[in-house]
Amino acid sequence: MLETKEGVKCLAGVIQNSIMHGSIRIRVDSAYCFKYLIDFASPMAIKTEVVKICGALIRVVNDKFPPDLKI
């Protein structure tokens, strides 16, 4: 389990950048990485990055991307 806020912050920043600027395949993989980050990080460690994670995922849903990315 990912316990430190610094680890979550570092990973969330890289994943967010990949979702915002990567190819479609990289964006899909990055969305899965966010899922795994949420699954394996402690709630206290992820608490400070919730806005960053949700913001990136909301942007994906609202933009014109293929359905496999939105799912």
mmCIF file of the N, C-alpha and C atoms, coordinates in Angstrom:
data_MODEL
# 
_entry.id   MODEL 
# 
loop_
_atom_site.group_PDB 
_atom_site.id 
_atom_site.type_symbol 
_atom_site.label_atom_id 
_atom_site.label_alt_id 
_atom_site.label_comp_id 
_atom_site.label_asym_id 
_atom_site.label_entity_id 
_atom_site.label_seq_id 
_atom_site.pdbx_PDB_ins_code 
_atom_site.Cartn_x 
_atom_site.Cartn_y 
_atom_site.Cartn_z 
_atom_site.occupancy 
_atom_site.B_iso_or_equiv 
_atom_site.pdbx_formal_charge 
_atom_site.auth_seq_id 
_atom_site.auth_comp_id 
_atom_site.auth_asym_id 
_atom_site.auth_atom_id 
_atom_site.pdbx_PDB_model_num 
ATOM 1   N N  . MET A 1 1  ? 0.851   -1.179 0.000   1.00 0.00 ? 1  MET A N  1 
ATOM 2   C CA . MET A 1 1  ? 0.000   0.000  0.000   1.00 0.00 ? 1  MET A CA 1 
ATOM 3   C C  . MET A 1 1  ? 0.896   1.241  0.000   1.00 0.00 ? 1  MET A C  1 
ATOM 4   N N  . LEU A 1 2  ? 0.520   2.203  -0.791  1.00 0.00 ? 2  LEU A N  1 
ATOM 5   C CA . LEU A 1 2  ? 1.253   3.454  -0.871  1.00 0.00 ? 2  LEU A CA 1 
ATOM 6   C C  . LEU A 1 2  ? 0.840   4.329  0.303   1.00 0.00 ? 2  LEU A C  1 
ATOM 7   N N  . GLU A 1 3  ? 1.763   4.612  1.191   1.00 0.00 ? 3  GLU A N  1 
ATOM 8   C CA . GLU A 1 3  ? 1.433   5.288  2.445   1.00 0.00 ? 3  GLU A CA 1 
ATOM 9   C C  . GLU A 1 3  ? 1.782   6.776  2.457   1.00 0.00 ? 3  GLU A C  1 
ATOM 10  N N  . THR A 1 4  ? 2.741   7.209  1.644   1.00 0.00 ? 4  THR A N  1 
ATOM 11  C CA . THR A 1 4  ? 3.217   8.579  1.771   1.00 0.00 ? 4  THR A CA 1 
ATOM 12  C C  . THR A 1 4  ? 2.537   9.526  0.788   1.00 0.00 ? 4  THR A C  1 
ATOM 13  N N  . LYS A 1 5  ? 2.309   10.724 1.250   1.00 0.00 ? 5  LYS A N  1 
ATOM 14  C CA . LYS A 1 5  ? 1.705   11.754 0.400   1.00 0.00 ? 5  LYS A CA 1 
ATOM 15  C C  . LYS A 1 5  ? 2.636   12.135 -0.741  1.00 0.00 ? 5  LYS A C  1 
ATOM 16  N N  . GLU A 1 6  ? 3.950   12.108 -0.485  1.00 0.00 ? 6  GLU A N  1 
ATOM 17  C CA . GLU A 1 6  ? 4.926   12.494 -1.505  1.00 0.00 ? 6  GLU A CA 1 
ATOM 18  C C  . GLU A 1 6  ? 4.902   11.513 -2.680  1.00 0.00 ? 6  GLU A C  1 
ATOM 19  N N  . GLY A 1 7  ? 4.759   10.224 -2.364  1.00 0.00 ? 7  GLY A N  1 
ATOM 20  C CA . GLY A 1 7  ? 4.689   9.218  -3.426  1.00 0.00 ? 7  GLY A CA 1 
ATOM 21  C C  . GLY A 1 7  ? 3.445   9.385  -4.279  1.00 0.00 ? 7  GLY A C  1 
ATOM 22  N N  . VAL A 1 8  ? 2.326   9.609  -3.641  1.00 0.00 ? 8  VAL A N  1 
ATOM 23  C CA . VAL A 1 8  ? 1.069   9.811  -4.376  1.00 0.00 ? 8  VAL A CA 1 
ATOM 24  C C  . VAL A 1 8  ? 1.148   11.086 -5.198  1.00 0.00 ? 8  VAL A C  1 
ATOM 25  N N  . LYS A 1 9  ? 1.705   12.131 -4.636  1.00 0.00 ? 9  LYS A N  1 
ATOM 26  C CA . LYS A 1 9  ? 1.817   13.406 -5.350  1.00 0.00 ? 9  LYS A CA 1 
ATOM 27  C C  . LYS A 1 9  ? 2.675   13.249 -6.601  1.00 0.00 ? 9  LYS A C  1 
ATOM 28  N N  . CYS A 1 10 ? 3.780   12.552 -6.469  1.00 0.00 ? 10 CYS A N  1 
ATOM 29  C CA . CYS A 1 10 ? 4.680   12.338 -7.599  1.00 0.00 ? 10 CYS A CA 1 
ATOM 30  C C  . CYS A 1 10 ? 3.993   11.534 -8.696  1.00 0.00 ? 10 CYS A C  1 
ATOM 31  N N  . LEU A 1 11 ? 3.371   10.432 -8.331  1.00 0.00 ? 11 LEU A N  1 
ATOM 32  C CA . LEU A 1 11 ? 2.693   9.589  -9.318  1.00 0.00 ? 11 LEU A CA 1 
ATOM 33  C C  . LEU A 1 11 ? 1.499   10.298 -9.938  1.00 0.00 ? 11 LEU A C  1 
ATOM 34  N N  . ALA A 1 12 ? 0.729   11.013 -9.149  1.00 0.00 ? 12 ALA A N  1 
ATOM 35  C CA . ALA A 1 12 ? -0.445  11.712 -9.668  1.00 0.00 ? 12 ALA A CA 1 
ATOM 36  C C  . ALA A 1 12 ? -0.037  12.770 -10.691 1.00 0.00 ? 12 ALA A C  1 
ATOM 37  N N  . GLY A 1 13 ? 1.060   13.454 -10.454 1.00 0.00 ? 13 GLY A N  1 
ATOM 38  C CA . GLY A 1 13 ? 1.531   14.464 -11.403 1.00 0.00 ? 13 GLY A CA 1 
ATOM 39  C C  . GLY A 1 13 ? 1.930   13.870 -12.741 1.00 0.00 ? 13 GLY A C  1 
ATOM 40  N N  . VAL A 1 14 ? 2.638   12.746 -12.708 1.00 0.00 ? 14 VAL A N  1 
ATOM 41  C CA . VAL A 1 14 ? 3.059   12.085 -13.944 1.00 0.00 ? 14 VAL A CA 1 
ATOM 42  C C  . VAL A 1 14 ? 1.853   11.542 -14.698 1.00 0.00 ? 14 VAL A C  1 
ATOM 43  N N  . ILE A 1 15 ? 0.937   10.906 -13.964 1.00 0.00 ? 15 ILE A N  1 
ATOM 44  C CA . ILE A 1 15 ? -0.244  10.334 -14.600 1.00 0.00 ? 15 ILE A CA 1 
ATOM 45  C C  . ILE A 1 15 ? -1.131  11.431 -15.179 1.00 0.00 ? 15 ILE A C  1 
ATOM 46  N N  . GLN A 1 16 ? -1.289  12.521 -14.448 1.00 0.00 ? 16 GLN A N  1 
ATOM 47  C CA . GLN A 1 16 ? -2.104  13.633 -14.945 1.00 0.00 ? 16 GLN A CA 1 
ATOM 48  C C  . GLN A 1 16 ? -1.513  14.194 -16.239 1.00 0.00 ? 16 GLN A C  1 
ATOM 49  N N  . ASN A 1 17 ? -0.214  14.366 -16.279 1.00 0.00 ? 17 ASN A N  1 
ATOM 50  C CA . ASN A 1 17 ? 0.440   14.879 -17.480 1.00 0.00 ? 17 ASN A CA 1 
ATOM 51  C C  . ASN A 1 17 ? 0.231   13.935 -18.660 1.00 0.00 ? 17 ASN A C  1 
ATOM 52  N N  . SER A 1 18 ? 0.287   12.644 -18.399 1.00 0.00 ? 18 SER A N  1 
ATOM 53  C CA . SER A 1 18 ? 0.068   11.660 -19.463 1.00 0.00 ? 18 SER A CA 1 
ATOM 54  C C  . SER A 1 18 ? -1.363  11.711 -19.980 1.00 0.00 ? 18 SER A C  1 
ATOM 55  N N  . ILE A 1 19 ? -2.318  11.883 -19.088 1.00 0.00 ? 19 ILE A N  1 
ATOM 56  C CA . ILE A 1 19 ? -3.722  11.969 -19.512 1.00 0.00 ? 19 ILE A CA 1 
ATOM 57  C C  . ILE A 1 19 ? -3.971  13.241 -20.317 1.00 0.00 ? 19 ILE A C  1 
ATOM 58  N N  . MET A 1 20 ? -3.329  14.312 -19.958 1.00 0.00 ? 20 MET A N  1 
ATOM 59  C CA . MET A 1 20 ? -3.579  15.585 -20.630 1.00 0.00 ? 20 MET A CA 1 
ATOM 60  C C  . MET A 1 20 ? -2.878  15.693 -21.991 1.00 0.00 ? 20 MET A C  1 
ATOM 61  N N  . HIS A 1 21 ? -1.711  15.051 -22.144 1.00 0.00 ? 21 HIS A N  1 
ATOM 62  C CA . HIS A 1 21 ? -0.895  15.308 -23.330 1.00 0.00 ? 21 HIS A CA 1 
ATOM 63  C C  . HIS A 1 21 ? -0.491  14.066 -24.118 1.00 0.00 ? 21 HIS A C  1 
ATOM 64  N N  . GLY A 1 22 ? -0.869  12.884 -23.668 1.00 0.00 ? 22 GLY A N  1 
ATOM 65  C CA . GLY A 1 22 ? -0.450  11.663 -24.347 1.00 0.00 ? 22 GLY A CA 1 
ATOM 66  C C  . GLY A 1 22 ? -1.353  11.285 -25.504 1.00 0.00 ? 22 GLY A C  1 
ATOM 67  N N  . SER A 1 23 ? -0.919  10.258 -26.230 1.00 0.00 ? 23 SER A N  1 
ATOM 68  C CA . SER A 1 23 ? -1.757  9.700  -27.293 1.00 0.00 ? 23 SER A CA 1 
ATOM 69  C C  . SER A 1 23 ? -2.958  9.003  -26.646 1.00 0.00 ? 23 SER A C  1 
ATOM 70  N N  . ILE A 1 24 ? -3.883  8.566  -27.462 1.00 0.00 ? 24 ILE A N  1 
ATOM 71  C CA . ILE A 1 24 ? -5.082  7.915  -26.930 1.00 0.00 ? 24 ILE A CA 1 
ATOM 72  C C  . ILE A 1 24 ? -4.706  6.679  -26.124 1.00 0.00 ? 24 ILE A C  1 
ATOM 73  N N  . ARG A 1 25 ? -3.806  5.859  -26.631 1.00 0.00 ? 25 ARG A N  1 
ATOM 74  C CA . ARG A 1 25 ? -3.399  4.639  -25.919 1.00 0.00 ? 25 ARG A CA 1 
ATOM 75  C C  . ARG A 1 25 ? -2.755  4.985  -24.574 1.00 0.00 ? 25 ARG A C  1 
ATOM 76  N N  . ILE A 1 26 ? -1.924  6.010  -24.542 1.00 0.00 ? 26 ILE A N  1 
ATOM 77  C CA . ILE A 1 26 ? -1.280  6.422  -23.296 1.00 0.00 ? 26 ILE A CA 1 
ATOM 78  C C  . ILE A 1 26 ? -2.321  6.976  -22.333 1.00 0.00 ? 26 ILE A C  1 
ATOM 79  N N  . ARG A 1 27 ? -3.300  7.692  -22.847 1.00 0.00 ? 27 ARG A N  1 
ATOM 80  C CA . ARG A 1 27 ? -4.361  8.226  -21.987 1.00 0.00 ? 27 ARG A CA 1 
ATOM 81  C C  . ARG A 1 27 ? -5.176  7.101  -21.354 1.00 0.00 ? 27 ARG A C  1 
ATOM 82  N N  . VAL A 1 28 ? -5.456  6.056  -22.121 1.00 0.00 ? 28 VAL A N  1 
ATOM 83  C CA . VAL A 1 28 ? -6.193  4.914  -21.574 1.00 0.00 ? 28 VAL A CA 1 
ATOM 84  C C  . VAL A 1 28 ? -5.372  4.258  -20.466 1.00 0.00 ? 28 VAL A C  1 
ATOM 85  N N  . ASP A 1 29 ? -4.099  4.019  -20.737 1.00 0.00 ? 29 ASP A N  1 
ATOM 86  C CA . ASP A 1 29 ? -3.231  3.399  -19.729 1.00 0.00 ? 29 ASP A CA 1 
ATOM 87  C C  . ASP A 1 29 ? -3.100  4.285  -18.490 1.00 0.00 ? 29 ASP A C  1 
ATOM 88  N N  . SER A 1 30 ? -3.064  5.581  -18.680 1.00 0.00 ? 30 SER A N  1 
ATOM 89  C CA . SER A 1 30 ? -2.960  6.513  -17.560 1.00 0.00 ? 30 SER A CA 1 
ATOM 90  C C  . SER A 1 30 ? -4.218  6.506  -16.701 1.00 0.00 ? 30 SER A C  1 
ATOM 91  N N  . ALA A 1 31 ? -5.368  6.374  -17.338 1.00 0.00 ? 31 ALA A N  1 
ATOM 92  C CA . ALA A 1 31 ? -6.610  6.285  -16.568 1.00 0.00 ? 31 ALA A CA 1 
ATOM 93  C C  . ALA A 1 31 ? -6.602  5.035  -15.697 1.00 0.00 ? 31 ALA A C  1 
ATOM 94  N N  . TYR A 1 32 ? -6.096  3.924  -16.229 1.00 0.00 ? 32 TYR A N  1 
ATOM 95  C CA . TYR A 1 32 ? -5.952  2.711  -15.421 1.00 0.00 ? 32 TYR A CA 1 
ATOM 96  C C  . TYR A 1 32 ? -4.964  2.930  -14.276 1.00 0.00 ? 32 TYR A C  1 
ATOM 97  N N  . CYS A 1 33 ? -3.906  3.679  -14.544 1.00 0.00 ? 33 CYS A N  1 
ATOM 98  C CA . CYS A 1 33 ? -2.930  3.972  -13.478 1.00 0.00 ? 33 CYS A CA 1 
ATOM 99  C C  . CYS A 1 33 ? -3.579  4.767  -12.347 1.00 0.00 ? 33 CYS A C  1 
ATOM 100 N N  . PHE A 1 34 ? -4.446  5.715  -12.687 1.00 0.00 ? 34 PHE A N  1 
ATOM 101 C CA . PHE A 1 34 ? -5.182  6.442  -11.641 1.00 0.00 ? 34 PHE A CA 1 
ATOM 102 C C  . PHE A 1 34 ? -6.034  5.477  -10.829 1.00 0.00 ? 34 PHE A C  1 
ATOM 103 N N  . LYS A 1 35 ? -6.674  4.521  -11.508 1.00 0.00 ? 35 LYS A N  1 
ATOM 104 C CA . LYS A 1 35 ? -7.484  3.530  -10.796 1.00 0.00 ? 35 LYS A CA 1 
ATOM 105 C C  . LYS A 1 35 ? -6.624  2.743  -9.812  1.00 0.00 ? 35 LYS A C  1 
ATOM 106 N N  . TYR A 1 36 ? -5.477  2.285  -10.273 1.00 0.00 ? 36 TYR A N  1 
ATOM 107 C CA . TYR A 1 36 ? -4.591  1.518  -9.390  1.00 0.00 ? 36 TYR A CA 1 
ATOM 108 C C  . TYR A 1 36 ? -4.053  2.379  -8.257  1.00 0.00 ? 36 TYR A C  1 
ATOM 109 N N  . LEU A 1 37 ? -3.763  3.630  -8.546  1.00 0.00 ? 37 LEU A N  1 
ATOM 110 C CA . LEU A 1 37 ? -3.284  4.535  -7.501  1.00 0.00 ? 37 LEU A CA 1 
ATOM 111 C C  . LEU A 1 37 ? -4.337  4.688  -6.411  1.00 0.00 ? 37 LEU A C  1 
ATOM 112 N N  . ILE A 1 38 ? -5.575  4.852  -6.812  1.00 0.00 ? 38 ILE A N  1 
ATOM 113 C CA . ILE A 1 38 ? -6.666  4.991  -5.844  1.00 0.00 ? 38 ILE A CA 1 
ATOM 114 C C  . ILE A 1 38 ? -6.869  3.682  -5.082  1.00 0.00 ? 38 ILE A C  1 
ATOM 115 N N  . ASP A 1 39 ? -6.767  2.561  -5.782  1.00 0.00 ? 39 ASP A N  1 
ATOM 116 C CA . ASP A 1 39 ? -6.959  1.264  -5.136  1.00 0.00 ? 39 ASP A CA 1 
ATOM 117 C C  . ASP A 1 39 ? -5.885  0.961  -4.093  1.00 0.00 ? 39 ASP A C  1 
ATOM 118 N N  . PHE A 1 40 ? -4.649  1.334  -4.372  1.00 0.00 ? 40 PHE A N  1 
ATOM 119 C CA . PHE A 1 40 ? -3.538  0.911  -3.526  1.00 0.00 ? 40 PHE A CA 1 
ATOM 120 C C  . PHE A 1 40 ? -3.001  1.976  -2.576  1.00 0.00 ? 40 PHE A C  1 
ATOM 121 N N  . ALA A 1 41 ? -3.431  3.204  -2.719  1.00 0.00 ? 41 ALA A N  1 
ATOM 122 C CA . ALA A 1 41 ? -2.956  4.262  -1.824  1.00 0.00 ? 41 ALA A CA 1 
ATOM 123 C C  . ALA A 1 41 ? -3.869  4.355  -0.609  1.00 0.00 ? 41 ALA A C  1 
ATOM 124 N N  . SER A 1 42 ? -3.289  4.745  0.488   1.00 0.00 ? 42 SER A N  1 
ATOM 125 C CA . SER A 1 42 ? -4.105  4.940  1.685   1.00 0.00 ? 42 SER A CA 1 
ATOM 126 C C  . SER A 1 42 ? -4.964  6.198  1.504   1.00 0.00 ? 42 SER A C  1 
ATOM 127 N N  . PRO A 1 43 ? -6.126  6.237  2.101   1.00 0.00 ? 43 PRO A N  1 
ATOM 128 C CA . PRO A 1 43 ? -6.997  7.417  1.956   1.00 0.00 ? 43 PRO A CA 1 
ATOM 129 C C  . PRO A 1 43 ? -6.318  8.712  2.404   1.00 0.00 ? 43 PRO A C  1 
ATOM 130 N N  . MET A 1 44 ? -5.526  8.653  3.435   1.00 0.00 ? 44 MET A N  1 
ATOM 131 C CA . MET A 1 44 ? -4.849  9.872  3.909   1.00 0.00 ? 44 MET A CA 1 
ATOM 132 C C  . MET A 1 44 ? -3.798  10.346 2.913   1.00 0.00 ? 44 MET A C  1 
ATOM 133 N N  . ALA A 1 45 ? -3.133  9.416  2.234   1.00 0.00 ? 45 ALA A N  1 
ATOM 134 C CA . ALA A 1 45 ? -2.110  9.800  1.267   1.00 0.00 ? 45 ALA A CA 1 
ATOM 135 C C  . ALA A 1 45 ? -2.725  10.393 0.008   1.00 0.00 ? 45 ALA A C  1 
ATOM 136 N N  . ILE A 1 46 ? -3.891  9.909  -0.367  1.00 0.00 ? 46 ILE A N  1 
ATOM 137 C CA . ILE A 1 46 ? -4.522  10.366 -1.605  1.00 0.00 ? 46 ILE A CA 1 
ATOM 138 C C  . ILE A 1 46 ? -5.367  11.626 -1.412  1.00 0.00 ? 46 ILE A C  1 
ATOM 139 N N  . LYS A 1 47 ? -5.643  11.956 -0.187  1.00 0.00 ? 47 LYS A N  1 
ATOM 140 C CA . LYS A 1 47 ? -6.542  13.065 0.136   1.00 0.00 ? 47 LYS A CA 1 
ATOM 141 C C  . LYS A 1 47 ? -6.119  14.384 -0.521  1.00 0.00 ? 47 LYS A C  1 
ATOM 142 N N  . THR A 1 48 ? -4.832  14.675 -0.547  1.00 0.00 ? 48 THR A N  1 
ATOM 143 C CA . THR A 1 48 ? -4.372  15.956 -1.088  1.00 0.00 ? 48 THR A CA 1 
ATOM 144 C C  . THR A 1 48 ? -4.383  16.005 -2.617  1.00 0.00 ? 48 THR A C  1 
ATOM 145 N N  . GLU A 1 49 ? -4.516  14.853 -3.275  1.00 0.00 ? 49 GLU A N  1 
ATOM 146 C CA . GLU A 1 49 ? -4.453  14.809 -4.733  1.00 0.00 ? 49 GLU A CA 1 
ATOM 147 C C  . GLU A 1 49 ? -5.796  14.519 -5.393  1.00 0.00 ? 49 GLU A C  1 
ATOM 148 N N  . VAL A 1 50 ? -6.862  14.477 -4.624  1.00 0.00 ? 50 VAL A N  1 
ATOM 149 C CA . VAL A 1 50 ? -8.185  14.127 -5.160  1.00 0.00 ? 50 VAL A CA 1 
ATOM 150 C C  . VAL A 1 50 ? -8.628  15.112 -6.236  1.00 0.00 ? 50 VAL A C  1 
ATOM 151 N N  . VAL A 1 51 ? -8.418  16.373 -6.047  1.00 0.00 ? 51 VAL A N  1 
ATOM 152 C CA . VAL A 1 51 ? -8.844  17.377 -7.028  1.00 0.00 ? 51 VAL A CA 1 
ATOM 153 C C  . VAL A 1 51 ? -8.081  17.195 -8.337  1.00 0.00 ? 51 VAL A C  1 
ATOM 154 N N  . LYS A 1 52 ? -6.790  16.940 -8.262  1.00 0.00 ? 52 LYS A N  1 
ATOM 155 C CA . LYS A 1 52 ? -5.975  16.742 -9.459  1.00 0.00 ? 52 LYS A CA 1 
ATOM 156 C C  . LYS A 1 52 ? -6.433  15.504 -10.223 1.00 0.00 ? 52 LYS A C  1 
ATOM 157 N N  . ILE A 1 53 ? -6.709  14.433 -9.512  1.00 0.00 ? 53 ILE A N  1 
ATOM 158 C CA . ILE A 1 53 ? -7.138  13.191 -10.146 1.00 0.00 ? 53 ILE A CA 1 
ATOM 159 C C  . ILE A 1 53 ? -8.511  13.356 -10.779 1.00 0.00 ? 53 ILE A C  1 
ATOM 160 N N  . CYS A 1 54 ? -9.445  13.890 -10.027 1.00 0.00 ? 54 CYS A N  1 
ATOM 161 C CA . CYS A 1 54 ? -10.819 14.070 -10.547 1.00 0.00 ? 54 CYS A CA 1 
ATOM 162 C C  . CYS A 1 54 ? -10.848 15.052 -11.706 1.00 0.00 ? 54 CYS A C  1 
ATOM 163 N N  . GLY A 1 55 ? -10.088 16.112 -11.618 1.00 0.00 ? 55 GLY A N  1 
ATOM 164 C CA . GLY A 1 55 ? -10.057 17.108 -12.691 1.00 0.00 ? 55 GLY A CA 1 
ATOM 165 C C  . GLY A 1 55 ? -9.591  16.518 -14.009 1.00 0.00 ? 55 GLY A C  1 
ATOM 166 N N  . ALA A 1 56 ? -8.545  15.695 -13.962 1.00 0.00 ? 56 ALA A N  1 
ATOM 167 C CA . ALA A 1 56 ? -8.041  15.067 -15.184 1.00 0.00 ? 56 ALA A CA 1 
ATOM 168 C C  . ALA A 1 56 ? -9.060  14.101 -15.765 1.00 0.00 ? 56 ALA A C  1 
ATOM 169 N N  . LEU A 1 57 ? -9.700  13.333 -14.911 1.00 0.00 ? 57 LEU A N  1 
ATOM 170 C CA . LEU A 1 57 ? -10.677 12.359 -15.394 1.00 0.00 ? 57 LEU A CA 1 
ATOM 171 C C  . LEU A 1 57 ? -11.948 13.034 -15.913 1.00 0.00 ? 57 LEU A C  1 
ATOM 172 N N  . ILE A 1 58 ? -12.358 14.125 -15.284 1.00 0.00 ? 58 ILE A N  1 
ATOM 173 C CA . ILE A 1 58 ? -13.526 14.866 -15.768 1.00 0.00 ? 58 ILE A CA 1 
ATOM 174 C C  . ILE A 1 58 ? -13.240 15.468 -17.138 1.00 0.00 ? 58 ILE A C  1 
ATOM 175 N N  . ARG A 1 59 ? -12.039 15.958 -17.335 1.00 0.00 ? 59 ARG A N  1 
ATOM 176 C CA . ARG A 1 59 ? -11.683 16.531 -18.635 1.00 0.00 ? 59 ARG A CA 1 
ATOM 177 C C  . ARG A 1 59 ? -11.745 15.465 -19.730 1.00 0.00 ? 59 ARG A C  1 
ATOM 178 N N  . VAL A 1 60 ? -11.312 14.259 -19.422 1.00 0.00 ? 60 VAL A N  1 
ATOM 179 C CA . VAL A 1 60 ? -11.371 13.168 -20.392 1.00 0.00 ? 60 VAL A CA 1 
ATOM 180 C C  . VAL A 1 60 ? -12.813 12.866 -20.779 1.00 0.00 ? 60 VAL A C  1 
ATOM 181 N N  . VAL A 1 61 ? -13.695 12.822 -19.806 1.00 0.00 ? 61 VAL A N  1 
ATOM 182 C CA . VAL A 1 61 ? -15.099 12.504 -20.074 1.00 0.00 ? 61 VAL A CA 1 
ATOM 183 C C  . VAL A 1 61 ? -15.758 13.602 -20.897 1.00 0.00 ? 61 VAL A C  1 
ATOM 184 N N  . ASN A 1 62 ? -15.406 14.849 -20.658 1.00 0.00 ? 62 ASN A N  1 
ATOM 185 C CA . ASN A 1 62 ? -16.039 15.964 -21.348 1.00 0.00 ? 62 ASN A CA 1 
ATOM 186 C C  . ASN A 1 62 ? -15.484 16.220 -22.745 1.00 0.00 ? 62 ASN A C  1 
ATOM 187 N N  . ASP A 1 63 ? -14.253 15.824 -23.023 1.00 0.00 ? 63 ASP A N  1 
ATOM 188 C CA . ASP A 1 63 ? -13.652 16.076 -24.330 1.00 0.00 ? 63 ASP A CA 1 
ATOM 189 C C  . ASP A 1 63 ? -14.073 15.012 -25.336 1.00 0.00 ? 63 ASP A C  1 
ATOM 190 N N  . LYS A 1 64 ? -13.724 15.241 -26.581 1.00 0.00 ? 64 LYS A N  1 
ATOM 191 C CA . LYS A 1 64 ? -14.091 14.326 -27.654 1.00 0.00 ? 64 LYS A CA 1 
ATOM 192 C C  . LYS A 1 64 ? -13.016 13.233 -27.803 1.00 0.00 ? 64 LYS A C  1 
ATOM 193 N N  . PHE A 1 65 ? -13.167 12.214 -26.983 1.00 0.00 ? 65 PHE A N  1 
ATOM 194 C CA . PHE A 1 65 ? -12.253 11.084 -27.040 1.00 0.00 ? 65 PHE A CA 1 
ATOM 195 C C  . PHE A 1 65 ? -13.055 9.824  -27.327 1.00 0.00 ? 65 PHE A C  1 
ATOM 196 N N  . PRO A 1 66 ? -12.382 8.763  -27.811 1.00 0.00 ? 66 PRO A N  1 
ATOM 197 C CA . PRO A 1 66 ? -13.082 7.521  -28.087 1.00 0.00 ? 66 PRO A CA 1 
ATOM 198 C C  . PRO A 1 66 ? -13.702 6.908  -26.820 1.00 0.00 ? 66 PRO A C  1 
ATOM 199 N N  . PRO A 1 67 ? -14.726 6.105  -26.992 1.00 0.00 ? 67 PRO A N  1 
ATOM 200 C CA . PRO A 1 67 ? -15.405 5.496  -25.838 1.00 0.00 ? 67 PRO A CA 1 
ATOM 201 C C  . PRO A 1 67 ? -14.499 4.633  -24.968 1.00 0.00 ? 67 PRO A C  1 
ATOM 202 N N  . ASP A 1 68 ? -13.492 3.961  -25.565 1.00 0.00 ? 68 ASP A N  1 
ATOM 203 C CA . ASP A 1 68 ? -12.628 3.110  -24.746 1.00 0.00 ? 68 ASP A CA 1 
ATOM 204 C C  . ASP A 1 68 ? -11.832 3.910  -23.729 1.00 0.00 ? 68 ASP A C  1 
ATOM 205 N N  . LEU A 1 69 ? -11.543 5.144  -24.028 1.00 0.00 ? 69 LEU A N  1 
ATOM 206 C CA . LEU A 1 69 ? -10.874 6.007  -23.054 1.00 0.00 ? 69 LEU A CA 1 
ATOM 207 C C  . LEU A 1 69 ? -11.842 6.443  -21.951 1.00 0.00 ? 69 LEU A C  1 
ATOM 208 N N  . LYS A 1 70 ? -13.050 6.767  -22.329 1.00 0.00 ? 70 LYS A N  1 
ATOM 209 C CA . LYS A 1 70 ? -14.034 7.238  -21.343 1.00 0.00 ? 70 LYS A CA 1 
ATOM 210 C C  . LYS A 1 70 ? -14.464 6.133  -20.388 1.00 0.00 ? 70 LYS A C  1 
ATOM 211 N N  . ILE A 1 71 ? -14.454 4.907  -20.855 1.00 0.00 ? 71 ILE A N  1 
ATOM 212 C CA . ILE A 1 71 ? -14.856 3.784  -20.001 1.00 0.00 ? 71 ILE A CA 1 
ATOM 213 C C  . ILE A 1 71 ? -13.767 3.534  -19.008 1.00 0.00 ? 71 ILE A C  1 
# 
